[in-house]
Amino acid sequence: MVGFQTTLLDNIEMLITYFGILVFVFTINGSPIYNDINLDKFYDGIEDEFGEYFEGDMVLTPIQERDIFEATEGRNGLRNGAKRWPNRTVVYHIEEDNFGEDELKIIEEGMAEIANKSCIKFRPRKDKEHAVVFKSSANGCFSNVGFNNDDDEESEQVLNLGKGCFKHGTVVHEMLHTLGFYHMQSTYDRDDYIKIVWENIKEGTEHNFAKYNNDTVTDFGVPYDYGSVMHYPEKAFSKNGNKTIIPLQENAHIGQRNEMSESDVLKLNKMYCEQSEEGEIDVTHRNS
């Protein structure tokens, strides 16, 4: 009798152990990696990028507007070499009375990340030379795209950071616009990686999901990157709280605003730091 009870207990323990293993395996293999992430907290601050400007936060010149609206599908790094900042140096001016001490620190940390991961330098403006001016004079986060100092346009370009913009990755996102980056999800081959859910997009904002052609912007040969700090989140411009962008790759996560991804860093360095013998930026295209 004692032997029978011992065998029964052993079998029960084995079943419990086996069941526990099954639950563990199912949990690991059956759930998306980011299910435990608080997505509302993850996206906190990004909504201020979705303003009234082009794609929410991009201030385009008339020439850029023409090129973009003539484009039907494209890539996402500024192709026109004249729009890169000369000498790989961003000249800036901060309207310090617009910002608190903590906000100024976040701006400085954004510059530091870009400078530490590329050949880009930042220096304060001297006298009245052309510069990007950091302001908080309006709501939302927005920036010009690339270097804008054409004779027929304003000599000052603005990077506005409203009160809801002070997350490190959001500041870096706007600085990359200043350096010439467009949004990731507008690249020419995006339909191979994401699905746009048009019926969930707020009426009148559908143009923010256009694609660029390869005559407008380039990806510099860098593959599509779900993890780019330049990618829209999945509910950008949603009219009903449902997803407007669905990644086609299982468990892919989009819209992070923590820091530049490895692909962002690679693209920035290809854009500014790799030169041909003639001193021009070496632009390499993927086959489309």
ChimeraX attribute file (.defattr): number of C-alpha atoms within 10 A of each C-alpha:
attribute: neighborCount
match mode: 1-to-1
recipient: residues
	/A:1	6
	/A:2	7
	/A:3	8
	/A:4	9
	/A:5	10
	/A:6	11
	/A:7	12
	/A:8	12
	/A:9	12
	/A:10	12
	/A:11	12
	/A:12	12
	/A:13	12
	/A:14	12
	/A:15	12
	/A:16	12
	/A:17	12
	/A:18	12
	/A:19	12
	/A:20	12
	/A:21	12
	/A:22	12
	/A:23	12
	/A:24	12
	/A:25	11
	/A:26	11
	/A:27	12
	/A:28	11
	/A:29	9
	/A:30	10
	/A:31	11
	/A:32	13
	/A:33	14
	/A:34	11
	/A:35	9
	/A:36	8
	/A:37	9
	/A:38	9
	/A:39	13
	/A:40	8
	/A:41	8
	/A:42	14
	/A:43	16
	/A:44	14
	/A:45	19
	/A:46	22
	/A:47	17
	/A:48	20
	/A:49	25
	/A:50	20
	/A:51	16
	/A:52	13
	/A:53	15
	/A:54	16
	/A:55	23
	/A:56	20
	/A:57	24
	/A:58	24
	/A:59	22
	/A:60	17
	/A:61	16
	/A:62	10
	/A:63	8
	/A:64	13
	/A:65	13
	/A:66	12
	/A:67	15
	/A:68	21
	/A:69	13
	/A:70	13
	/A:71	18
	/A:72	13
	/A:73	19
	/A:74	23
	/A:75	30
	/A:76	27
	/A:77	26
	/A:78	22
	/A:79	21
	/A:80	14
	/A:81	16
	/A:82	13
	/A:83	17
	/A:84	22
	/A:85	21
	/A:86	12
	/A:87	10
	/A:88	16
	/A:89	16
	/A:90	23
	/A:91	19
	/A:92	20
	/A:93	18
	/A:94	18
	/A:95	13
	/A:96	13
	/A:97	9
	/A:98	14
	/A:99	18
	/A:100	9
	/A:101	9
	/A:102	10
	/A:103	18
	/A:104	17
	/A:105	14
	/A:106	17
	/A:107	20
	/A:108	14
	/A:109	15
	/A:110	23
	/A:111	20
	/A:112	15
	/A:113	15
	/A:114	20
	/A:115	14
	/A:116	10
	/A:117	15
	/A:118	17
	/A:119	15
	/A:120	20
	/A:121	16
	/A:122	15
	/A:123	12
	/A:124	12
	/A:125	16
	/A:126	11
	/A:127	6
	/A:128	8
	/A:129	10
	/A:130	19
	/A:131	23
	/A:132	25
	/A:133	18
	/A:134	21
	/A:135	19
	/A:136	21
	/A:137	12
	/A:138	11
	/A:139	15
	/A:140	22
	/A:141	30
	/A:142	31
	/A:143	26
	/A:144	24
	/A:145	27
	/A:146	27
	/A:147	22
	/A:148	24
	/A:149	16
	/A:150	11
	/A:151	7
	/A:152	6
	/A:153	11
	/A:154	11
	/A:155	14
	/A:156	14
	/A:157	22
	/A:158	20
	/A:159	26
	/A:160	23
	/A:161	27
	/A:162	19
	/A:163	16
	/A:164	16
	/A:165	24
	/A:166	20
	/A:167	19
	/A:168	20
	/A:169	21
	/A:170	26
	/A:171	25
	/A:172	25
	/A:173	29
	/A:174	28
	/A:175	24
	/A:176	26
	/A:177	24
	/A:178	27
	/A:179	26
	/A:180	25
	/A:181	27
	/A:182	27
	/A:183	23
	/A:184	24
	/A:185	29
	/A:186	22
	/A:187	23
	/A:188	24
	/A:189	18
	/A:190	19
	/A:191	14
	/A:192	11
	/A:193	15
	/A:194	17
	/A:195	15
	/A:196	17
	/A:197	15
	/A:198	14
	/A:199	14
	/A:200	19
	/A:201	23
	/A:202	14
	/A:203	12
	/A:204	8
	/A:205	16
	/A:206	14
	/A:207	11
	/A:208	17
	/A:209	19
	/A:210	18
	/A:211	24
	/A:212	25
	/A:213	21
	/A:214	20
	/A:215	15
	/A:216	22
	/A:217	24
	/A:218	27
	/A:219	26
	/A:220	22
	/A:221	15
	/A:222	17
	/A:223	11
	/A:224	19
	/A:225	19
	/A:226	23
	/A:227	21
	/A:228	25
	/A:229	27
	/A:230	29
	/A:231	19
	/A:232	25
	/A:233	24
	/A:234	20
	/A:235	21
	/A:236	24
	/A:237	27
	/A:238	19
	/A:239	15
	/A:240	12
	/A:241	11
	/A:242	15
	/A:243	20
	/A:244	23
	/A:245	23
	/A:246	18
	/A:247	18
	/A:248	12
	/A:249	11
	/A:250	9
	/A:251	12
	/A:252	16
	/A:253	17
	/A:254	22
	/A:255	21
	/A:256	22
	/A:257	26
	/A:258	17
	/A:259	22
	/A:260	24
	/A:261	17
	/A:262	14
	/A:263	17
	/A:264	21
	/A:265	17
	/A:266	17
	/A:267	22
	/A:268	24
	/A:269	16
	/A:270	21
	/A:271	26
	/A:272	23
	/A:273	16
	/A:274	14
	/A:275	13
	/A:276	9
	/A:277	7
	/A:278	7
	/A:279	8
	/A:280	12
	/A:281	18
	/A:282	16
	/A:283	17
	/A:284	13
	/A:285	13
	/A:286	12
	/A:287	5
	/A:288	7
